Amino acid sequence: MSTRQAFAPTPAAAAYVGERFGLAGTALGAEPTARGLCGRIWELTAAGTRHALKELFWDDDQDEQEIRGRVRFETAARATGVACPQSLPTVDGDYLCRLPPELGNVYVRLYSWIDGRPLTPADHAAGHAADWLGDCLARLHRLALRDPGAGAPDSRFERVPTADHWQELLDALRAQRVEWADGLERLMPAVGELSELVVPLDRDALVMCHLDLTPANVMRERTGGFVLVDWDNAGPGSADHELAAALMAWHAPDGRARTDRVAATAAAYARAGGPGRVRDLSCFSGYLGTVLNNLYTQASVAIAADAHEEHRELARTKVRQVMANLPSRSVLEQVGLSAESR
């Protein structure tokens, strides 16, 4: 991933975005409203209407044709009843907009504003959240959408770093005297065992998936409903794998399976006609590929000399979180059994 220049919410930036998206009287909030590994959200107002402006951190992750495929998927999902923000095009019909060098030289995207808040632990634990998750996944997977414009499956779901790659990274971490290098090395046997479960996707079974349906990407509307946001990772995937990944992300994020919630989500998914199943441990391939690649990538960013300090600091935090919550094979088995015994 390449680095980008700094973005600032200046009147000039707001005016440029307004011109490109055909909005008048634009202004940007002084502070971001949300921030993730790949971007952050700023509030942009235009003639009294709020919009979400997403600043994208990495240049080489952006492809207009793939984004158009995601927008088609997002639009189809909304038509089935999945609440989500609407992607807004520029005056030229594109969804990617690059600011000029003097305004940060970054890619941005624009969305409709969601009047809501991030999930709280109480929201996450509530039974209706488990039901919503199963129903939402089923609606996405029932579409069985195959979009040639969405590109190939992301390699992080099918391939993980080799033992040699991990060793090179550990050597680099020790050279910089990183305090958690020894802890990471102690995890290598577990990393190796989990890596064996990461397998290639069945190309005949690919459908469009959200691919990042975690609690962090769901908002609670003031009216009480749930809204699925951040469709920037959507692409070809496996319904089986996405179901397994969502069960882990929602109901076993800290290495402890909440089997009652797993069963509730799986039951809601089945009631809504979801075609996926957690058939065996290979269904956790996409989840494990994401976890292990994220651990490797963030550990690399943490010591990258050309990365902004804000990215290095967030990477260090993420590495510690993943290390503390690396799933075990037994937890995967518990989740799989609970999903299939609904």
Contacts in CASP RR format, 6 or more apart in sequence:
PFRMAT RR
TARGET T0000
AUTHOR 0000-0000-0000
METHOD contacts of the structure
MODEL  1
MSTRQAFAPTPAAAAYVGERFGLAGTALGAEPTARGLCGRIWELTAAGTR
HALKELFWDDDQDEQEIRGRVRFETAARATGVACPQSLPTVDGDYLCRLP
PELGNVYVRLYSWIDGRPLTPADHAAGHAADWLGDCLARLHRLALRDPGA
GAPDSRFERVPTADHWQELLDALRAQRVEWADGLERLMPAVGELSELVVP
LDRDALVMCHLDLTPANVMRERTGGFVLVDWDNAGPGSADHELAAALMAW
HAPDGRARTDRVAATAAAYARAGGPGRVRDLSCFSGYLGTVLNNLYTQAS
VAIAADAHEEHRELARTKVRQVMANLPSRSVLEQVGLSAESR
1 57 0 8 1.000
1 58 0 8 1.000
1 59 0 8 1.000
1 60 0 8 1.000
1 61 0 8 1.000
1 297 0 8 1.000
2 58 0 8 1.000
2 59 0 8 1.000
2 60 0 8 1.000
3 58 0 8 1.000
3 306 0 8 1.000
3 307 0 8 1.000
3 308 0 8 1.000
3 311 0 8 1.000
4 57 0 8 1.000
4 58 0 8 1.000
4 59 0 8 1.000
4 104 0 8 1.000
4 105 0 8 1.000
4 106 0 8 1.000
4 107 0 8 1.000
5 101 0 8 1.000
5 104 0 8 1.000
5 105 0 8 1.000
5 106 0 8 1.000
6 104 0 8 1.000
6 308 0 8 1.000
7 13 0 8 1.000
7 55 0 8 1.000
7 99 0 8 1.000
7 103 0 8 1.000
7 104 0 8 1.000
7 106 0 8 1.000
7 108 0 8 1.000
8 103 0 8 1.000
8 104 0 8 1.000
9 28 0 8 1.000
9 29 0 8 1.000
9 30 0 8 1.000
9 42 0 8 1.000
10 28 0 8 1.000
10 103 0 8 1.000
11 27 0 8 1.000
11 28 0 8 1.000
12 102 0 8 1.000
12 103 0 8 1.000
13 28 0 8 1.000
13 99 0 8 1.000
13 103 0 8 1.000
13 104 0 8 1.000
14 26 0 8 1.000
14 27 0 8 1.000
14 28 0 8 1.000
14 44 0 8 1.000
15 26 0 8 1.000
16 99 0 8 1.000
16 100 0 8 1.000
16 103 0 8 1.000
17 23 0 8 1.000
17 26 0 8 1.000
17 28 0 8 1.000
17 44 0 8 1.000
17 53 0 8 1.000
17 97 0 8 1.000
17 99 0 8 1.000
17 108 0 8 1.000
17 110 0 8 1.000
18 24 0 8 1.000
18 25 0 8 1.000
18 26 0 8 1.000
18 44 0 8 1.000
18 46 0 8 1.000
19 91 0 8 1.000
20 90 0 8 1.000
20 91 0 8 1.000
20 97 0 8 1.000
21 88 0 8 1.000
21 89 0 8 1.000
21 90 0 8 1.000
21 91 0 8 1.000
21 97 0 8 1.000
21 110 0 8 1.000
22 90 0 8 1.000
22 91 0 8 1.000
23 44 0 8 1.000
23 46 0 8 1.000
23 47 0 8 1.000
23 51 0 8 1.000
24 46 0 8 1.000
24 47 0 8 1.000
25 45 0 8 1.000
25 46 0 8 1.000
25 47 0 8 1.000
26 44 0 8 1.000
26 45 0 8 1.000
26 46 0 8 1.000
27 44 0 8 1.000
27 45 0 8 1.000
27 46 0 8 1.000
28 42 0 8 1.000
28 43 0 8 1.000
28 44 0 8 1.000
28 53 0 8 1.000
29 42 0 8 1.000
29 43 0 8 1.000
29 44 0 8 1.000
29 45 0 8 1.000
32 40 0 8 1.000
32 41 0 8 1.000
32 42 0 8 1.000
32 55 0 8 1.000
33 41 0 8 1.000
33 42 0 8 1.000
33 43 0 8 1.000
33 52 0 8 1.000
34 40 0 8 1.000
34 41 0 8 1.000
34 118 0 8 1.000
35 41 0 8 1.000
35 314 0 8 1.000
36 216 0 8 1.000
36 314 0 8 1.000
37 57 0 8 1.000
37 294 0 8 1.000
37 298 0 8 1.000
37 314 0 8 1.000
37 318 0 8 1.000
38 56 0 8 1.000
38 57 0 8 1.000
38 58 0 8 1.000
38 61 0 8 1.000
38 232 0 8 1.000
39 54 0 8 1.000
39 55 0 8 1.000
39 56 0 8 1.000
39 57 0 8 1.000
40 54 0 8 1.000
40 55 0 8 1.000
40 57 0 8 1.000
41 52 0 8 1.000
41 53 0 8 1.000
41 54 0 8 1.000
41 55 0 8 1.000
42 52 0 8 1.000
42 53 0 8 1.000
42 54 0 8 1.000
42 55 0 8 1.000
43 50 0 8 1.000
43 51 0 8 1.000
43 52 0 8 1.000
43 53 0 8 1.000
43 113 0 8 1.000
44 50 0 8 1.000
44 51 0 8 1.000
44 52 0 8 1.000
44 53 0 8 1.000
44 110 0 8 1.000
45 51 0 8 1.000
49 113 0 8 1.000
50 113 0 8 1.000
51 88 0 8 1.000
51 110 0 8 1.000
51 111 0 8 1.000
51 112 0 8 1.000
51 113 0 8 1.000
52 85 0 8 1.000
52 110 0 8 1.000
52 111 0 8 1.000
52 112 0 8 1.000
52 113 0 8 1.000
52 114 0 8 1.000
53 108 0 8 1.000
53 109 0 8 1.000
53 110 0 8 1.000
53 111 0 8 1.000
54 108 0 8 1.000
54 109 0 8 1.000
54 110 0 8 1.000
54 111 0 8 1.000
54 232 0 8 1.000
55 106 0 8 1.000
55 107 0 8 1.000
55 108 0 8 1.000
56 62 0 8 1.000
56 106 0 8 1.000
56 107 0 8 1.000
56 108 0 8 1.000
56 109 0 8 1.000
56 232 0 8 1.000
57 106 0 8 1.000
57 311 0 8 1.000
59 107 0 8 1.000
62 96 0 8 1.000
62 107 0 8 1.000
64 94 0 8 1.000
64 95 0 8 1.000
64 96 0 8 1.000
65 149 0 8 1.000
65 151 0 8 1.000
66 149 0 8 1.000
66 150 0 8 1.000
66 151 0 8 1.000
66 235 0 8 1.000
67 87 0 8 1.000
67 95 0 8 1.000
67 96 0 8 1.000
67 109 0 8 1.000
67 232 0 8 1.000
68 95 0 8 1.000
68 149 0 8 1.000
69 147 0 8 1.000
69 149 0 8 1.000
69 150 0 8 1.000
69 208 0 8 1.000
69 234 0 8 1.000
69 235 0 8 1.000
70 87 0 8 1.000
70 150 0 8 1.000
70 231 0 8 1.000
70 232 0 8 1.000
70 234 0 8 1.000
70 235 0 8 1.000
71 87 0 8 1.000
71 95 0 8 1.000
71 231 0 8 1.000
72 145 0 8 1.000
72 147 0 8 1.000
73 143 0 8 1.000
73 145 0 8 1.000
73 147 0 8 1.000
73 150 0 8 1.000
73 208 0 8 1.000
73 231 0 8 1.000
73 234 0 8 1.000
73 235 0 8 1.000
74 84 0 8 1.000
74 86 0 8 1.000
74 87 0 8 1.000
74 231 0 8 1.000
74 234 0 8 1.000
76 143 0 8 1.000
76 145 0 8 1.000
77 84 0 8 1.000
77 139 0 8 1.000
77 140 0 8 1.000
77 143 0 8 1.000
77 228 0 8 1.000
78 84 0 8 1.000
78 86 0 8 1.000
80 139 0 8 1.000
80 140 0 8 1.000
80 142 0 8 1.000
80 143 0 8 1.000
81 139 0 8 1.000
82 136 0 8 1.000
82 139 0 8 1.000
82 140 0 8 1.000
82 228 0 8 1.000
83 221 0 8 1.000
83 225 0 8 1.000
83 226 0 8 1.000
83 227 0 8 1.000
83 228 0 8 1.000
84 227 0 8 1.000
84 228 0 8 1.000
84 229 0 8 1.000
84 231 0 8 1.000
85 111 0 8 1.000
85 112 0 8 1.000
85 113 0 8 1.000
85 114 0 8 1.000
85 227 0 8 1.000
85 229 0 8 1.000
86 111 0 8 1.000
86 112 0 8 1.000
87 95 0 8 1.000
87 109 0 8 1.000
87 110 0 8 1.000
87 111 0 8 1.000
87 231 0 8 1.000
88 95 0 8 1.000
88 110 0 8 1.000
88 111 0 8 1.000
88 112 0 8 1.000
89 95 0 8 1.000
90 97 0 8 1.000
95 109 0 8 1.000
96 107 0 8 1.000
96 109 0 8 1.000
97 107 0 8 1.000
97 108 0 8 1.000
97 109 0 8 1.000
97 110 0 8 1.000
98 105 0 8 1.000
98 106 0 8 1.000
98 107 0 8 1.000
98 108 0 8 1.000
99 105 0 8 1.000
99 106 0 8 1.000
99 107 0 8 1.000
99 108 0 8 1.000
109 232 0 8 1.000
114 219 0 8 1.000
114 221 0 8 1.000
114 227 0 8 1.000
114 229 0 8 1.000
115 221 0 8 1.000
115 222 0 8 1.000
116 219 0 8 1.000
116 220 0 8 1.000
116 221 0 8 1.000
116 222 0 8 1.000
116 227 0 8 1.000
117 219 0 8 1.000
117 220 0 8 1.000
118 216 0 8 1.000
118 219 0 8 1.000
118 220 0 8 1.000
119 129 0 8 1.000
119 215 0 8 1.000
119 218 0 8 1.000
119 219 0 8 1.000
119 220 0 8 1.000
120 220 0 8 1.000
123 129 0 8 1.000
123 220 0 8 1.000
124 215 0 8 1.000
124 250 0 8 1.000
125 261 0 8 1.000
127 261 0 8 1.000
127 264 0 8 1.000
129 226 0 8 1.000
129 250 0 8 1.000
130 250 0 8 1.000
130 251 0 8 1.000
130 261 0 8 1.000
130 264 0 8 1.000
130 265 0 8 1.000
130 268 0 8 1.000
131 264 0 8 1.000
131 265 0 8 1.000
131 268 0 8 1.000
132 225 0 8 1.000
132 226 0 8 1.000
132 268 0 8 1.000
133 213 0 8 1.000
133 246 0 8 1.000
133 250 0 8 1.000
133 265 0 8 1.000
133 268 0 8 1.000
134 246 0 8 1.000
134 265 0 8 1.000
134 266 0 8 1.000
134 268 0 8 1.000
134 269 0 8 1.000
134 272 0 8 1.000
135 268 0 8 1.000
135 269 0 8 1.000
135 271 0 8 1.000
135 272 0 8 1.000
136 213 0 8 1.000
136 226 0 8 1.000
136 228 0 8 1.000
137 213 0 8 1.000
137 242 0 8 1.000
137 243 0 8 1.000
137 246 0 8 1.000
137 265 0 8 1.000
137 269 0 8 1.000
137 274 0 8 1.000
138 268 0 8 1.000
138 269 0 8 1.000
138 270 0 8 1.000
138 271 0 8 1.000
138 272 0 8 1.000
138 273 0 8 1.000
138 274 0 8 1.000
139 272 0 8 1.000
140 208 0 8 1.000
140 209 0 8 1.000
140 210 0 8 1.000
140 242 0 8 1.000
141 207 0 8 1.000
141 209 0 8 1.000
141 239 0 8 1.000
141 242 0 8 1.000
141 243 0 8 1.000
141 274 0 8 1.000
141 275 0 8 1.000
141 276 0 8 1.000
142 272 0 8 1.000
142 273 0 8 1.000
142 274 0 8 1.000
142 275 0 8 1.000
143 207 0 8 1.000
143 208 0 8 1.000
144 207 0 8 1.000
144 275 0 8 1.000
145 207 0 8 1.000
145 208 0 8 1.000
146 206 0 8 1.000
146 207 0 8 1.000
146 208 0 8 1.000
146 236 0 8 1.000
147 208 0 8 1.000
147 235 0 8 1.000
147 236 0 8 1.000
150 208 0 8 1.000
150 234 0 8 1.000
150 235 0 8 1.000
150 236 0 8 1.000
151 235 0 8 1.000
151 236 0 8 1.000
152 236 0 8 1.000
153 201 0 8 1.000
153 206 0 8 1.000
153 235 0 8 1.000
153 236 0 8 1.000
153 237 0 8 1.000
154 211 0 8 1.000
154 233 0 8 1.000
154 235 0 8 1.000
156 289 0 8 1.000
156 290 0 8 1.000
156 293 0 8 1.000
156 294 0 8 1.000
157 198 0 8 1.000
157 201 0 8 1.000
157 211 0 8 1.000
157 237 0 8 1.000
157 241 0 8 1.000
157 285 0 8 1.000
157 286 0 8 1.000
157 289 0 8 1.000
157 290 0 8 1.000
158 198 0 8 1.000
158 199 0 8 1.000
158 200 0 8 1.000
158 201 0 8 1.000
158 285 0 8 1.000
158 286 0 8 1.000
158 289 0 8 1.000
159 198 0 8 1.000
159 289 0 8 1.000
160 195 0 8 1.000
160 198 0 8 1.000
160 288 0 8 1.000
160 289 0 8 1.000
160 292 0 8 1.000
160 293 0 8 1.000
160 296 0 8 1.000
161 169 0 8 1.000
161 292 0 8 1.000
161 293 0 8 1.000
161 296 0 8 1.000
163 188 0 8 1.000
163 192 0 8 1.000
165 296 0 8 1.000
166 188 0 8 1.000
166 191 0 8 1.000
166 296 0 8 1.000
169 296 0 8 1.000
169 299 0 8 1.000
169 300 0 8 1.000
170 181 0 8 1.000
170 184 0 8 1.000
170 185 0 8 1.000
172 300 0 8 1.000
172 303 0 8 1.000
173 180 0 8 1.000
173 181 0 8 1.000
173 184 0 8 1.000
173 299 0 8 1.000
173 303 0 8 1.000
174 181 0 8 1.000
176 303 0 8 1.000
178 302 0 8 1.000
178 303 0 8 1.000
180 316 0 8 1.000
180 319 0 8 1.000
180 320 0 8 1.000
180 323 0 8 1.000
183 323 0 8 1.000
184 299 0 8 1.000
184 319 0 8 1.000
184 323 0 8 1.000
187 323 0 8 1.000
187 326 0 8 1.000
190 326 0 8 1.000
190 328 0 8 1.000
191 292 0 8 1.000
191 295 0 8 1.000
191 326 0 8 1.000
193 329 0 8 1.000
194 288 0 8 1.000
194 291 0 8 1.000
194 292 0 8 1.000
194 326 0 8 1.000
194 327 0 8 1.000
194 329 0 8 1.000
195 288 0 8 1.000
195 292 0 8 1.000
197 281 0 8 1.000
197 282 0 8 1.000
197 284 0 8 1.000
197 285 0 8 1.000
197 288 0 8 1.000
197 332 0 8 1.000
198 285 0 8 1.000
198 286 0 8 1.000
198 288 0 8 1.000
198 289 0 8 1.000
198 292 0 8 1.000
199 282 0 8 1.000
199 285 0 8 1.000
201 236 0 8 1.000
201 237 0 8 1.000
201 238 0 8 1.000
201 241 0 8 1.000
201 285 0 8 1.000
202 238 0 8 1.000
205 238 0 8 1.000
205 239 0 8 1.000
205 240 0 8 1.000
206 236 0 8 1.000
206 237 0 8 1.000
206 238 0 8 1.000
207 236 0 8 1.000
207 237 0 8 1.000
207 238 0 8 1.000
207 239 0 8 1.000
208 234 0 8 1.000
208 235 0 8 1.000
208 236 0 8 1.000
208 237 0 8 1.000
209 234 0 8 1.000
209 235 0 8 1.000
209 236 0 8 1.000
209 237 0 8 1.000
209 238 0 8 1.000
209 239 0 8 1.000
209 242 0 8 1.000
210 217 0 8 1.000
210 228 0 8 1.000
210 231 0 8 1.000
210 233 0 8 1.000
210 234 0 8 1.000
210 242 0 8 1.000
211 233 0 8 1.000
211 234 0 8 1.000
211 235 0 8 1.000
211 237 0 8 1.000
211 242 0 8 1.000
212 230 0 8 1.000
212 232 0 8 1.000
212 233 0 8 1.000
212 234 0 8 1.000
213 228 0 8 1.000
213 242 0 8 1.000
213 245 0 8 1.000
213 246 0 8 1.000
213 249 0 8 1.000
214 246 0 8 1.000
214 249 0 8 1.000
214 250 0 8 1.000
215 249 0 8 1.000
215 250 0 8 1.000
215 253 0 8 1.000
217 228 0 8 1.000
217 229 0 8 1.000
217 230 0 8 1.000
218 226 0 8 1.000
218 227 0 8 1.000
218 228 0 8 1.000
218 229 0 8 1.000
219 226 0 8 1.000
219 227 0 8 1.000
219 229 0 8 1.000
220 226 0 8 1.000
220 227 0 8 1.000
221 227 0 8 1.000
238 283 0 8 1.000
238 286 0 8 1.000
239 274 0 8 1.000
239 275 0 8 1.000
239 276 0 8 1.000
240 276 0 8 1.000
240 277 0 8 1.000
240 278 0 8 1.000
240 279 0 8 1.000
240 283 0 8 1.000
241 283 0 8 1.000
241 284 0 8 1.000
241 285 0 8 1.000
241 286 0 8 1.000
241 287 0 8 1.000
243 266 0 8 1.000
243 269 0 8 1.000
243 276 0 8 1.000
243 277 0 8 1.000
243 278 0 8 1.000
243 283 0 8 1.000
243 339 0 8 1.000
244 278 0 8 1.000
244 283 0 8 1.000
244 284 0 8 1.000
244 286 0 8 1.000
244 287 0 8 1.000
244 335 0 8 1.000
244 336 0 8 1.000
244 339 0 8 1.000
245 284 0 8 1.000
245 286 0 8 1.000
245 287 0 8 1.000
245 290 0 8 1.000
246 265 0 8 1.000
247 262 0 8 1.000
247 265 0 8 1.000
247 266 0 8 1.000
247 278 0 8 1.000
247 335 0 8 1.000
247 336 0 8 1.000
247 339 0 8 1.000
248 284 0 8 1.000
248 287 0 8 1.000
248 327 0 8 1.000
248 332 0 8 1.000
248 335 0 8 1.000
249 287 0 8 1.000
250 261 0 8 1.000
250 265 0 8 1.000
251 257 0 8 1.000
251 258 0 8 1.000
251 259 0 8 1.000
251 261 0 8 1.000
251 262 0 8 1.000
251 265 0 8 1.000
251 335 0 8 1.000
252 258 0 8 1.000
252 262 0 8 1.000
252 327 0 8 1.000
252 331 0 8 1.000
252 334 0 8 1.000
252 335 0 8 1.000
253 325 0 8 1.000
254 324 0 8 1.000
254 325 0 8 1.000
255 325 0 8 1.000
255 326 0 8 1.000
255 327 0 8 1.000
255 328 0 8 1.000
255 331 0 8 1.000
256 331 0 8 1.000
257 331 0 8 1.000
257 334 0 8 1.000
257 335 0 8 1.000
257 338 0 8 1.000
259 334 0 8 1.000
259 335 0 8 1.000
259 338 0 8 1.000
260 338 0 8 1.000
262 334 0 8 1.000
262 335 0 8 1.000
262 336 0 8 1.000
262 338 0 8 1.000
262 339 0 8 1.000
263 338 0 8 1.000
263 339 0 8 1.000
263 341 0 8 1.000
263 342 0 8 1.000
264 342 0 8 1.000
265 339 0 8 1.000
266 278 0 8 1.000
266 338 0 8 1.000
266 339 0 8 1.000
266 340 0 8 1.000
266 342 0 8 1.000
267 342 0 8 1.000
269 276 0 8 1.000
270 342 0 8 1.000
277 283 0 8 1.000
277 339 0 8 1.000
277 340 0 8 1.000
278 284 0 8 1.000
278 335 0 8 1.000
278 336 0 8 1.000
278 339 0 8 1.000
278 340 0 8 1.000
279 340 0 8 1.000
281 329 0 8 1.000
281 332 0 8 1.000
281 333 0 8 1.000
281 336 0 8 1.000
283 336 0 8 1.000
284 332 0 8 1.000
284 335 0 8 1.000
287 327 0 8 1.000
288 327 0 8 1.000
291 322 0 8 1.000
291 326 0 8 1.000
291 327 0 8 1.000
294 318 0 8 1.000
294 322 0 8 1.000
295 319 0 8 1.000
295 322 0 8 1.000
295 323 0 8 1.000
295 326 0 8 1.000
298 315 0 8 1.000
298 316 0 8 1.000
298 318 0 8 1.000
298 319 0 8 1.000
298 322 0 8 1.000
299 315 0 8 1.000
299 319 0 8 1.000
301 307 0 8 1.000
301 311 0 8 1.000
301 312 0 8 1.000
301 315 0 8 1.000
302 312 0 8 1.000
302 315 0 8 1.000
302 316 0 8 1.000
302 319 0 8 1.000
303 312 0 8 1.000
304 311 0 8 1.000
304 312 0 8 1.000
307 315 0 8 1.000
END
